[in-house]
């Protein structure tokens, strides 16, 4: 019990540390921490300049983890991501030279600007926590979190992520513009010298793994698990979706709900946790039919109606 209390205190300190400089986006920060504690990965989809890179860097600084950034371009190679084997003339052997994934927090900037072969080089790392280079398996550091970004309004020279890779991300989040007061406060902090570069670590990697263990211990009753399954099945039965939520989506919803409950100081998941996590976890995995797109149907509105349709278990 004491360990869980320490883990929760750590999570709150992390939130406060990031929110102190990343103004007005407490909800996004919370979801990012849920992904960190549950081993998920995040797709940040938003216009330039709203702080996607800043948020990733502040998270890495706050948890005292190694941080790597790779700017994806059409000529980025899989070896830039996973690493390559280099021949050492002195020893006469090939040695592994680490790629960008050998960091605990990896920012994959503008992931849709690189070729599909390079995009897919992230798949093994995201799914299995390892990379294979020339037949040799290299384990990734823990914790390991990929934060990928893409611009949703600029498509010239891009390679849209296939559904299989979208399914690898636990959540798709959008930061959005701050409101007037928040933006003024942000500018004032910069004038005072309080920039993201001045952020301090409040914990280390081991404390993050401790919090992850506490989240994994959060109880999920069978009735609540059935509620999650009902929502997933409804997405598969919805005729306006040609692709519903996968079994991986159910697991992601389960883990995200545990994280949401943990951050609220509970050791069990409520239906409200599932409702709060369903849209960010499921929406990016759903594909509208051609008829629905012609009719300009909104996938988010459809999903929210399905969540309301699912029978909520009695607590």
Beta strands, then each sheet from edge to edge (+ up, - down):
strand 1: 42-45
strand 2: 67-71
strand 3: 83-88
strand 4: 93-98
strand 5: 105-109
strand 6: 130-133
strand 7: 136-139
strand 8: 145-150
strand 9: 171-173
strand 10: 241-243
strand 11: 287-288
sheet 1: 2+ 5+ 8+ 1+ 9+
sheet 2: 3+ 4-
sheet 3: 6+ 7-
sheet 4: 10+ 11-
end
